[in-house]
């Protein structure tokens, strides 16, 4: 293995999944501007949009996005304004 290629500033960091408020703590070199207190100990906080506790692959739950339905609702809602202009 090559020497001196890995960072040496590993520390315990709290990662928080913002979609379900799950917090897990692990060693990391990630930069953090905020802190969080977990079990009476302050940790640097890194916020995540998705993690293993909320990702559909791991949870087995799929989230269907109905884009066609949204477009149809939008067109129906504003159809009356288009007819008034003509």
C-alpha positions in Angstrom: 0.0 0.0 0.0 1.1 3.6 -0.6 2.0 5.6 2.5 0.7 9.0 3.5 -2.3 9.0 1.0 -5.1 8.8 3.6 -6.2 11.7 5.7 -5.3 11.6 9.3 -8.1 13.8 10.7 -10.8 11.1 11.3 -13.2 12.0 14.0 -16.7 10.9 15.1 -19.3 12.7 13.1 -23.1 12.6 13.3 -25.0 12.2 10.1 -28.7 13.1 10.1 -31.2 12.0 7.5 -33.5 15.1 7.0 -36.3 13.0 5.5 -36.9 10.9 8.6 -34.8 12.5 11.3 -32.6 9.4 11.7 -29.1 10.1 13.2 -26.2 7.8 13.0 -22.6 8.3 14.2 -19.5 7.1 12.5 -15.9 8.2 11.8 -15.4 10.7 9.0 -13.3 13.5 7.7 -16.4 15.4 6.4 -16.5 19.1 7.1 -19.4 20.3 9.3 -20.6 23.8 10.3 -23.2 22.6 12.8 -23.1 20.4 15.8 -25.6 18.1 17.5 -25.8 16.6 20.9 -26.4 12.8 21.1 -26.4 11.1 24.4 -24.8 14.1 26.1 -21.9 14.3 23.6 -21.5 17.1 21.0 -20.7 15.9 17.4 -20.2 17.7 14.2 -23.4 17.4 12.1 -23.6 16.5 8.4 -27.1 16.7 7.0 -28.2 14.1 4.4 -31.2 14.2 2.0 -31.4 10.4 1.9 -29.7 7.5 3.8 -30.0 3.8 4.2 -33.1 4.3 6.5 -35.0 6.3 3.8 -33.8 5.0 0.5 -36.4 2.9 -1.4 -33.8 0.2 -2.2 -33.1 -0.5 1.5 -36.6 0.1 2.8 -38.5 -1.8 0.1 -41.0 1.1 -0.3 -41.3 2.8 -3.6 -42.5 6.3 -4.1 -44.4 6.8 -7.3 -44.2 10.3 -8.7 -47.3 11.1 -10.8 -45.9 13.8 -13.1 -48.6 13.2 -15.8 -51.3 13.8 -13.2 -49.7 17.0 -12.1 -49.5 18.3 -15.6 -53.1 17.4 -16.3 -54.2 19.2 -13.1 -52.2 22.3 -14.1 -53.7 22.4 -17.6 -57.2 22.0 -16.3 -56.7 24.6 -13.7 -55.5 27.3 -16.2 -57.6 26.2 -19.2 -60.2 28.8 -18.3 -57.7 31.6 -18.5 -56.5 30.6 -21.9 -60.1 30.6 -23.2 -60.7 34.1 -21.9 -57.7 35.4 -23.8 -58.9 34.1 -27.2 
